[in-house]
Structure formats: structure tokens, C-alpha cells
Amino acid sequence: MTTLHNKFYSVNKSYGNLLTPRKLLVIIMGTALLSFGLYNVHRQASLSEGGVLGLILLLDHWFGFTPALVSPVLDALCYALAFKPLGKDFLKISAVSTFSLGSFFFLWTQFPPLLPNLTAIPLLASILGGIFVGVGAGLVIRQGGTTGGDDALALTLSKLTGCRISLAYLATDLSVLLLSLTYIPFGRIGFSIVTVVISSLLIDYVKNYSAGKSNKINSVEMPVNEAFNQNV
């Protein structure tokens, strides 16, 4: 009994050091925005995706691989690649953000879409969708975590190559979107590319937003992106 109590205390202490109430709140806000946009904008307007999700759809179309099995396998591979360059603390925070994202997805699906269907205005849908994804994912990454395999892969590429995270996102997402042209019309992919570009740039901007104000922030609190910098 004492051993179990010590292990439980150790886990709580470990997460307590990594996840302050403020960080946890920001992660919750980020996953709420991201999932809200995917459910209410992307899903309604039938925008395609890059990254892991787009690759899942591609493999399903051409090879008949079941998404329910492919999705966790691809995510696990991305996290395995990220373990060494990004560290175990990164994976711990990512576990929390991934659980939060799934919980919000479940919540939104209990209600009808809360935004109008923008299928007839695909450009507006792609811009709005990119804003939700970029701001939501950016908030989570600023806290040192990720929302899935896509983020882990982009962060790993950014760490290993030294390129900006926006370029890493663009490289992975655009590669999958270009492959998706083998079965999706160009017009539909074009608007998805707009979404990918906007979200990639916003993720980079949100992650580094406080860099220019670090002196002001340091006078009252630790910079919000310190945990990420320590891990990467």
C-alpha cells in the first residue's frame, strides 16, 4: 500500500512540476478552439487535411487500410520519433493535451454544428478553419505539448533541421496534400492548402508571440514558452 501511495505521489509531483494551473488552462483553451474549428468548419465544409489525418485518408482510399487501426499506429510512430529529440516531459504534456482534445471532440459531437455551413463559401471556410487550428494548436505547443502525431512530427523536424516550425508544418502537410491529388480534385485541395498555410503561420506566430515582450513578462512570471524551449 505504501509503495502504491509513493508511486501515486511521485506521478502527481511530476505532473505538478510540468503542468501548472495556468499551463493546464491554456492547453484546455487551445484544444477547445482546435476541436471546435475542426468540427464546425472543416467537417461541414469538407476541407481536406494534411499531415497524419490526410495520410490516413490516402491509405484508406488506395489500400483499404482501416483508419481506426492506421491512426493510432501513425501517431505512435510520430511520438516514437519525437521521444529522443523532444524528451519525455514533452510526451507527458502531450498525453494531457491529447486527452483534452478527444474530450472536446466528444463534447462538440453532442450538439449540432454551432456555426453556419460554409461549403458554398470555401475560401471563407478555409480562412476561418486555419485560424481556429493555428491559434488552438499554437497555444498548446507554447506550453510544451502537442495535439497529435502531426504536431510531434513537425516539432521533431524543426528541432532536427533548425527550421522554423511553420516551415516544418508546411512541409509535412503540403506533401500529403499533393499526394492526395491522386484522388481529390485540385479545386478542393486548393482551399485546403490555404487552410494549411494560414494555420502553419499562425502556429509559429502564437508560439513565439511573447518573445518580443519577454522583459515585461519576466518581471511578473516565467515566459510561457520556457517549457517548450527546455524540451526542444
N, C-alpha and C positions, 0 to 999 in steps of 0.2 A: 504493500500500500504506500509505504514511504517512497519507494522507487518511482511509482507511477506519479505521485504528487510532485516529486522533484523534476521529472520529465515535463509534466504539465506546466510547472512554474518556469522551467527553462525555455519552453516554447513561447509562453506568454511574454517573458522578458525579452526574448529575441525579437519578436514581432513588435513589442512596445518600443524598442530602440529604433526599429526601421520605420514603423508607421505611427507617427504622432497623430493626434486627433485632427490636426489641420491637414496633414497629408491625406488621411483617410477621407476627409470631407471633399477634398479636391478630386481624388480618384472617383468617388461616387458621382460628383458633378460631371466629370469627364465621361464616364461610362454611360450616364443618363443621357447626355447630349448625343453621343455617338450612336447609341442604340435607337434613340428617338428618330434621328435622321435616317438611319438605315431602314427602319420600319415604316416611317411616314412619308419619306421622299423616295429613296432608292427603290424600295419594294413596289410602291404604287406606280412609279414612272418606268419601271422595268429597265433601270440602268444596270449595265453590266459591271463587273468588278475586276480589278487586277489582283495581283498577289495570290495568296493561298486560295481564297474563295473562287477566283476566276480559274485557277488551275484545277480545282475540284470539278467545276462545271465542264471544263475542257475534257478532263479524263472521263467523266461520266458520259459525255456526248460521243467521243470517239472509241472508247474501250468498254463502256458499260460498267465502270467501277462504281460501286455503291458509295455515295457521298458520306453516309453515316460511318463507313469504315475508313474512307480515304481522309476525311477531315481530321480526326484525332491523330492519324499516322503522320500526316504532313506537319501538323502543329508540333507533335513530339519531336520530329526531325529538326524543325526550326529551333526549338528550345534546346535540343541537344547541341546544336551548332553554337548556340549563344552562351552555353554554360561556361566555357573556358574564358572567352574574351570579356564577358559581361559579369560573371560571378554569381554565386548562389543567392546573394541578397536580392539581386535583380529578379531571379526566379521566384523568390518568396513574395515579393511585392506583386509580381505578375500573377501569381496564383490568386491573390486577393482581387485584383482588378478584373481578371477573367471571370471569377465567380460573380462579381458585381455586375459585369456586362451581361452575363447569362440571366441573372435575376431580373434586370431591367427589360431584357427581351421578353421574358415570360410575362412581366407586368404589362408591357405595351400590347401584347397579343390578346390580352383580356378585354381590350376595348377596340372599337372601330377606329380607323385612322383619324387622327386629330387635325390633320392638315388636308386641304383640298388636293384632289388628284391632278398632278401637273403633267400628265402624259402628253397633253396637247401642246404644252409649252416646255419641250425638253431642255432648251437652253437654261431657262429659269430653274428647272429641276436639278440640272447638273451643277449650277452655281450654288443653290441653296444646300444641296446634298453635300457638296465639297466643303462648305462652311461648317456644317454640323460635324462631319467626320474629322476635318482638320483641327477644329477647336477642341473637340472631345478627346481625340487621341493625343493631341498636343499636351493637354492638361495632365493626362495620365503619365506620359513619358517624362514630363517635368518632375514628377515625383519618383522617378527611377523605375517605373514599371512598364508594362506593355499590355495591350488588349488582345493579343493573339499571336499566331505564328508570323503574320505579315510584319508586325512591329519588331519582333525579335530578329527576323531576317534582315530587315532594313538597318536596325541598330548595329547588328554584327558587321554588316558590310561597311557601315560608316566608321565603326571602330577600327576594322582591319585595314581599310584603304585610306582613312583620314579625310574622306569627302564629307560634304555637308549631308545631314540626314535627309534633306529634301531631295537631293540627287539620288540617294540610295533608294528612297521610296519610288521615285520616278523610274529608276532602272528596273526594279522588280515588277512594278505594276504595269508599265508600258510593255515590258517583254511578254507578259501573259496576255495583255490586251491585243497585241499584234498577232500572237498565236491564235487568239480567239477569232480573228478574221477568217479563219478556215471554215467557220460555220455560222458566224454572226455578220449581218450586213454592215458595211462600213459606216453608214449614217448613224446607226445605233452605237457603234463603237466610238465614233467621233465625240458624241456627247459624254460618253463615259471617260474619255481621255481628258475632257475639260474638267470633270469632277476630280480625277486623279491629280491633275496639275494643281488645281486650287487647294485640295486637301494636303498635298505634299508641301507646298509652300507655307500653308498655314501651320502645319505641324512644326516646321522649322522655326517659324516666327514665334509661335506660342511658347515653345520650349526655351527659346533664348530671349524672351521678352524683357526679363528683369536684368539682363546683362548690363545694359546701359545705365541702370539705376541701382547698381549693386552697393554703392556707397550709402545711399539713403536706406536701403533695405538692411544693410549690415548694422545700422545704428539701432534697429529695433528687433531684428530676427535674422536667422540663418537664411541665406538665399535659397529659394525654393528648388533650384536645380542642383544643389550640392550633392544630394544623394545619387543622382544620375551620374554626375561627374566622378564621384568616388568609385562607382561600379564600372564605368567605361574608361 
